[in-house]
Amino acid sequence: MTMANDTPPVNDTLKVTVDEGVTGPVRLDAYLAGLEGTPNRSSLKLRSRTVTCNGRPVKLSAPVTAGDRIEVVLEPEETRDIVPEDIPLDIIYEDSRAVVVNKPPGMVVHPGAGNWSGTLLHALAGRYRDSPFFTTGDDGGDDGGDPNRPGIVHRLDKDTGGVLVVARNGDSYTHLVRQFARRRTRKIYLALVKGSPVHSSGSIAGAIGRDRYHRTRFAVHGELRHSALPDLDTPVDGWREKDDENQRGKHKGRPALTTYTVLRRFNGYTLLKLRLHTGRTHQLRVHLAAIGHPVVGDPIYARADRSLGDMPLMLHARQLEISLAEGETRRSFRAPLSRAFREGMRKMQKAVQYSR
């Protein structure tokens, strides 16, 4: 897949060349919907003004094959004001610039297809009713980001709980998002994984992109490097993001680096402390599955564990270190474990005890 400047569509025009790895014809709309940064099929149907394949007009249902050049002119996406909702939140810290939340598992961060209510942003709009920022994205100052998701500078998957920072005005948004873009934050997670990693501490490096065969999943593209480290904060020899970026034409993924330390080994399971050095979609889940130790309870990258039965996704954003304002030193925020995570740990330990 190639996209203009390899970024989401600009000026409401989407230009894509079908990946050479695609075997056989696929529906045009289904192929586009599976790519990162593109609208889903229902949005494509609503917003498509003109659709061409290799310069000729076609329907969204038209079959496309490897090498076909697709161009879709889209109507501007409708901006929806966020209606405040009275949803309780676990606030770790708040001031006039930002709010740090312990997001519960199961809560979506911002509105999107199929989730137009009950999100974290709806809850924030309800908490700060005296401010228009979370309802309109406008504070009369600098840009607050996407008007459909004002203040959102990073995200957690729906089923991942833990620490998340949200800007409360445009100036704060600019400062916070710049730190994530420049890798000046420190993000720590806890995960219960299947099996026992060979290293007590290690690094996992491997570019991440859309799975060629399952377009709703992500996968490691190109070389996967799993090596021992003294601890999760040790710089990884030979890994530089620029070097991996130069390989993108070969493996179609974006460079990604994860480091980890074993906290405790159980019979068949391991509790890990992880550091997220880059922020790719599903990065921790993909990297851990790639080394043979998927996150327990992961419905996408792990097989169901009969010995445990129904389990939540055992992944928790434990700690975030970030500066809240220009010129301020970095601060550390920690999120206590969710009830679901604690209950999952107890269930695993009980199952391990009975299996002896």
For each residue, the residues with C-beta under 8 A, 3 or more apart:
1: 16 17 18 19 35 210 252
2: 6 16 17
3: 6 7 8 9 14 15 16 35 37
4: 7 9 10 15
5: 10
6: 2 3 248
7: 3 4 10 37
8: 3 37 38
9: 3 4 12 13 14 15 37 38 74
10: 4 5 7 13
11:
12: 9 73 74 75 76
13: 9 10 71 72 73 74
14: 3 9 32 38 70 71 72 73 74
15: 3 4 9 69 70 71
16: 1 2 3 32 35 38 69 70 71
17: 1 2 67 68 69 70
18: 1 22 31 64 65 66 67 68 69 70
19: 1 22 66 212 252
20: 66 67
21: 66 212 252
22: 18 19 26 31 65 66 212
23: 66
24: 65
25: 63 64 65
26: 22 30 31 63 64 65
27: 30 31 60 61 62 63 64
28: 31 32 51 53 58 59 60 61 62 63 64 70
29: 32 33 41 44 45 60 61
30: 26 27 33 34 41 215
31: 18 22 26 27 28 34 35 64 70 215
32: 14 16 28 29 35 38 39 44 70 72
33: 29 30 38 39 40 41 44 215
34: 30 31 210 215 216
35: 1 3 16 31 32 38 210 215
36: 209 210 281
37: 3 7 8 9
38: 8 9 14 16 32 33 35 44
39: 32 33 43 44 47 74 77
40: 33 43 44 113
41: 29 30 33 44 45 60
42: 45 46 113
43: 39 40 46 47 77 113
44: 29 32 33 38 39 40 41 47 48 60 72 74
45: 29 41 42 48 60
46: 42 43 75
47: 39 43 44 74 75 77
48: 44 45 51 60 72 73 74 75
49: 73 74 75
50: 57 71 72 73
51: 28 48 57 58 59 60 62 70 71 72 73
52: 55 56 57 58 70 71 72
53: 28 56 58 62 64 68 69 70
54: 68 69
55: 52 69
56: 52 53
57: 50 51 52
58: 28 51 52 53 62
59: 28 51 62
60: 27 28 29 41 44 45 48 51
61: 27 28 29
62: 27 28 51 53 58 59
63: 25 26 27 28
64: 18 25 26 27 28 31 53 68 70
65: 18 22 24 25 26 68
66: 18 19 20 21 22 23
67: 17 18 20
68: 17 18 53 54 64 65
69: 15 16 17 18 53 54 55
70: 14 15 16 17 18 28 31 32 51 52 53 64
71: 13 14 15 16 50 51 52
72: 13 14 32 44 48 50 51 52
73: 12 13 14 48 49 50 51
74: 9 12 13 14 39 44 47 48 49 77
75: 12 46 47 48 49
76: 12
77: 39 43 47 74 148
78:
79: 147 148
80: 111 116 148
81: 135 136
82: 111 121 122 125 134 135 136 150
83: 117 122 125 135
84: 122 125 126 129 134 135
85: 117 118 122 123 125 126
86: 126
87: 118 122 123 126
88: 123
89: 101 120 123 124 127
90: 101 102 104 335
91: 94 99 100 101 102
92: 100 101 102 163 333 334 335
93: 98 99 100 333
94: 91 98 99 100
95: 98 324
96: 168 169
97: 167 168 169 171 172 324 325
98: 93 94 95 165 166 167 168 172 176 324
99: 91 93 94 124 165 166 168
100: 91 92 93 94 163 164 165 166 320 333
101: 89 90 91 92 120 124 163 164 165 166
102: 90 91 92 161 162 163 164 335 336 338
103: 107 109 120 156 160 161 162 163 164 317 335
104: 90 107 161 338
105: 158 159 160 161 312 313 338 340 341
106: 158 159
107: 103 104 118 119 120 123 158
108: 111 112 115 118 119 120 158
109: 103 119 120 121 149 152 155 156 158 164
110: 119 120 121 148 149 152 155
111: 80 82 108 115 116 117 119 121 122 148 149
112: 108 115 116 148
113: 40 42 43
114:
115: 108 111 112 118 119
116: 80 111 112
117: 83 85 111 122
118: 85 87 107 108 115 122
119: 107 108 109 110 111 115 122 123
120: 89 101 103 107 108 109 110 123 124 164 166
121: 82 109 110 111 124 125 134 149 150 151 152
122: 82 83 84 85 87 111 117 118 119 125 126
123: 85 87 88 89 107 119 120 126 127
124: 89 99 101 120 121 127 128 134 151 166
125: 82 83 84 85 121 122 128 129 134 135
126: 84 85 86 87 122 123 129
127: 89 123 124
128: 124 125 131 133 134 168
129: 84 125 126
130:
131: 128 134 139 168
132: 135 136 138 139
133: 128 136 137 138 139 144 150 151 168 169
134: 82 84 121 124 125 128 131 137 150 151
135: 81 82 83 84 125 132
136: 81 82 132 133 147 150
137: 133 134 144 145 146 147 148 150 151
138: 132 133 144 147
139: 131 132 133 144 169 170
140:
141: 169 170 171
142: 169 170 171 173 174
143: 170 173 174
144: 133 137 138 139 147 150 151 167 169 170 173
145: 137 149 150 151 152 153 167 173 177
146: 137 149 150 152
147: 79 136 137 138 144 150
148: 77 79 80 110 111 112 137
149: 109 110 111 121 145 146 152
150: 82 121 133 134 136 137 144 145 146 147 173
151: 121 124 133 134 137 144 145 166 167 168 172 173
152: 109 110 121 145 146 149 155 166 167
153: 145 165 166 167 173 176 177 180
154: 164 165 180 279
155: 109 110 152 164
156: 103 109 160 161 162 164 317
157: 160 282 285 313 315
158: 105 106 107 108 109
159: 105 106 312 313 315
160: 103 105 156 157 313 315 316 317
161: 102 103 104 105 156 316 317 335 338 340 341
162: 102 103 156 189 316 317 318 335 338
163: 92 100 101 102 103 317 318 319 320 333 334 335
164: 100 101 102 103 109 120 154 155 156 317 320
165: 98 99 100 101 153 154 176 320 322 324 333
166: 98 99 100 101 120 124 151 152 153
167: 97 98 144 145 151 152 153 170 172 173 175 176 177
168: 96 97 98 99 128 131 133 151 172
169: 96 97 133 139 141 142 144 172 173
170: 139 141 142 143 144 167 173 174
171: 97 141 142 174 175
172: 97 98 151 167 168 169 175 176 324 325
173: 142 143 144 145 150 151 153 167 169 170 176 177
174: 142 143 170 171 177 178
175: 167 171 172 178 179 323 324 325 326
176: 98 153 165 167 172 173 179 180 322 324
177: 145 153 167 173 174 180 181
178: 174 175 181 182 184
179: 175 176 182 184 185 322 323
180: 153 154 176 177 183 184 185 279
181: 177 178
182: 178 179
183: 180 241 277 278
184: 178 179 180 322 323 330
185: 179 180 320 321 322 330
186: 275 319 320 321 322 330 332
187: 275 276 279 317 319 320 321
188: 273 274 275 276 317 318 319 320
189: 162 273 274 275 276 284 315 316 317 318
190: 263 271 272 273 274 315 316 318 337 341
191: 271 272 274 284 288 295 314 315 316
192: 269 270 271 272 295 296 314 344 345 348
193: 197 269 270 272 288 293 294 295 296 314
194: 268 269 293 294 295 296 302 305
195: 268 269 270 292 293
196: 265 268 269 270 293
197: 193 202 260 262 270 272 291 293
198: 202
199: 202 226 227 228 229 262
200: 228 261 262
201: 228 229 230 231 232 234 259 260 261 262
202: 197 198 199 226 227 228 229 259 260
203: 225 226 227 229 236 239 257 258 259 260
204: 224 225 226 257 258 259 260 287 288 290 291
205: 224 225 226 236 239 244 255 256 257 258
206: 220 221 222 223 224 225 253 256 287 290
207: 220 221 222 244 247 248 251 252 253 254 255 256
208: 218 219 220 221 253 254 256 280 281 282 283 286 287
209: 36 218 219 221 251 252 253 254
210: 1 34 35 36 215 217 218 219 252
211: 214 215 216 217 218 219
212: 19 21 22 219
213:
214: 211 217
215: 30 31 33 34 35 210 211
216: 34 211 300
217: 210 211 214 282 300 301
218: 208 209 210 211 280 281 282 286
219: 208 209 210 211 212 253 286 290
220: 206 207 208 224 253 286 287 290
221: 206 207 208 209 251 252 253
222: 206 207 247 250 251 253
223: 206 251
224: 204 205 206 220 290 291
225: 203 204 205 206 239
226: 199 202 203 204 205 291
227: 199 202 203 236
228: 199 200 201 202
229: 199 201 202 203 232 234 236 259
230: 201 234
231: 201 234 261
232: 201 229 259 260 261 273 274 275
233: 259 275
234: 201 229 230 231 259
235:
236: 203 205 227 229 239 257 259
237:
238:
239: 203 205 225 236 243 244 257
240: 243 244
241: 183 244 245 255 257 278
242: 245 246
243: 239 240 246 247 255
244: 205 207 239 240 241 247 248 255
245: 241 242 248 254 255
246: 242 243
247: 207 222 243 244 250 251 255
248: 6 207 244 245 251 252 253 254 255
249:
250: 222 247
251: 207 209 221 222 223 247 248
252: 1 19 21 207 209 210 221 248
253: 206 207 208 209 219 220 221 222 248 256
254: 207 208 209 245 248 278 280
255: 205 207 241 243 244 245 247 248 278
256: 205 206 207 208 253 277 278 280 283 286 287
257: 203 204 205 236 239 241 277 278
258: 203 204 205 274 275 276 277 283 284 287 288
259: 201 202 203 204 229 232 233 234 236 274 275 277
260: 197 201 202 203 204 232 272 273 274 275
261: 200 201 231 232 272 273
262: 197 199 200 201 265 270 271 272 273
263: 190 271 272 273
264: 270 271
265: 196 262 269 270 271
266: 269 270 271 348 349 352
267: 352 355 356
268: 194 195 196 307 352 355
269: 192 193 194 195 196 265 266 296 348 352
270: 192 193 195 196 197 262 264 265 266 293
271: 190 191 192 262 263 264 265 266 345
272: 190 191 192 193 197 260 261 262 263 288
273: 188 189 190 232 260 261 262 263 318
274: 188 189 190 191 232 258 259 260 284
275: 186 187 188 189 232 233 258 259 260
276: 187 188 189 258 279 283 284
277: 183 256 257 258 259
278: 183 241 254 255 256 257 283
279: 154 180 187 276 283
280: 208 218 254 256 283 286
281: 36 208 218
282: 157 208 217 218 285 286 300 301
283: 208 256 258 276 278 279 280 286 287
284: 189 191 258 274 276 287 288 295 315
285: 157 282 288 289 294 295 298 300 301 315
286: 208 218 219 220 256 280 282 283 289 290 301
287: 204 206 208 220 256 258 283 284 290 291
288: 191 193 204 258 272 284 285 291 293 294 295 301
289: 285 286 292 293 294 295 298 301 302
290: 204 206 219 220 224 286 287
291: 197 204 224 226 287 288
292: 195 289
293: 193 194 195 196 197 270 288 289
294: 193 194 285 288 289 298 301 302 303
295: 191 192 193 194 284 285 288 289 298 301 302 313 314 315
296: 192 193 194 269 302 305 308 311 314 344 348
297: 302 311 312 313 314 344
298: 285 289 294 295 301 302 313 315
299: 302 313
300: 216 217 282 285
301: 217 282 285 286 288 289 294 295 298
302: 194 289 294 295 296 297 298 299 305
303: 294
304:
305: 194 296 302 308 309 311
306: 309
307: 268 351 355
308: 296 305 311 347 348 351
309: 305 306 347
310:
311: 296 297 305 308 314 344 347 348
312: 105 159 297 340 341 343 344
313: 105 157 159 160 295 297 298 299
314: 191 192 193 295 296 297 311 341 344 345
315: 157 159 160 189 190 191 284 285 295 298
316: 160 161 162 189 190 191 335 337 338 341
317: 103 156 160 161 162 163 164 187 188 189 320 335
318: 162 163 188 189 190 273 334 335
319: 163 186 187 188 332 333 334 335
320: 100 163 164 165 185 186 187 188 317 332 333
321: 185 186 187 330 331 332 333
322: 165 176 179 184 185 186 330 331 333
323: 175 179 184 326 328 329 330 331
324: 95 97 98 165 172 175 176 328 331
325: 97 172 175 328
326: 175 323
327:
328: 323 324 325 331
329: 323
330: 184 185 186 321 322 323
331: 321 322 323 324 328
332: 186 319 320 321
333: 92 93 100 163 165 319 320 321 322
334: 92 163 318 319
335: 90 92 102 103 161 162 163 316 317 318 319
336: 102
337: 190 316 341 342
338: 102 104 105 161 162 316 341 342
339: 342 343
340: 105 161 312 343 344
341: 105 161 190 312 314 316 337 338 344 345
342: 337 338 339 345 346
343: 312 339 340 346 347
344: 192 296 297 311 312 314 340 341 347 348
345: 192 271 314 341 342 348 349
346: 342 343 349 350
347: 308 309 311 343 344 350 351
348: 192 266 269 296 308 311 344 345 351 352
349: 266 345 346 352 353
350: 346 347 353 354
351: 307 308 347 348 354 355
352: 266 267 268 269 348 349 355 356
353: 349 350 356
354: 350 351
355: 267 268 307 351 352
356: 267 352 353
